[in-house]
Amino acid sequence: MDLSFFLSPALSSSSMSWCCCWCRWRAENSLRLLYKRALGITIATSGRMTALVARTGRHQQRYEHGHRLVAGCIPYRYRPTGDGKSMEVLMISSQRGEGLLFPKGGWETDETVEEAACREALEEAGVKGHLQGMLGTWDFKSKRQQGVFCPEGLCRAYMFALDVTEQLETWPEQHARQRQWFAVPDAIVQCRHDWMRGALDQCVAFLASGSSSTSNPMLLSDTSLSLEH
């Protein structure tokens, strides 16, 4: 269906401008819903839909007090060993620079922070699973994120633990990133930034405590800034 008519100012009279705005708002939201339904797949346990195409652009990005809000997760699994089981975490390569990262990205206005974290895990790492809890928030600076709403490049990351239940063979950013499972001690060495090591330490402690709830998350805040290039 061609909705371009609804997305253009069809009425020029000032007395009817409110109608144009209303029609444009309805059309844009209808397009967004149609896009999600046409390209959607179910993520994690939320029952919501997300596209098998990586989101681009910043027009729906959330900002708060000069910070770009980011949602991410530490995907993990347990591997059987001779004397029990061993925890592994999934890391991905950066599109710029050296080092490895955990999946994360902008939290947008049409999704919850949990949905954003699951979406980023799917887009960047090609995994789905169950969110086990919010690990906390970490602030960092990124030279690449400087803009009108975030002139200093400040970011605030909301990080979750993600119990991986499915690893996809194809995913949106498979040609731009590599992914690899690491034992926790090796993952700590691989972390590109200090704040990520803090999040991983918190993830290990969180899971060891037996907590597994996103409805009453344990919130920690690390306001010491590390610099991302």
Buried (B, 14 or more C-beta within 10 A) or exposed (E): EEEEEBEEEEEEEEEEEEEBEEBBEEBEEEBEEEEBEEEBEEBBBBEBBBBEEBBEEBEEBBBEEEBBBBBBBBBBBEEEEEEEEEBBBBBBBBEEEEBBBBBBBBBBEEBEBBBBBBBBBBBBBBBBBBBBBBBBBBBBBBEEBBEEBBEEBBBBBBBBBBBBEEBBEEBBBBEEBEBBBBEBEEBBEBBBBBBBBBBBBBBBEBBEEEBEEBEEBBEBEBEEBBEBE
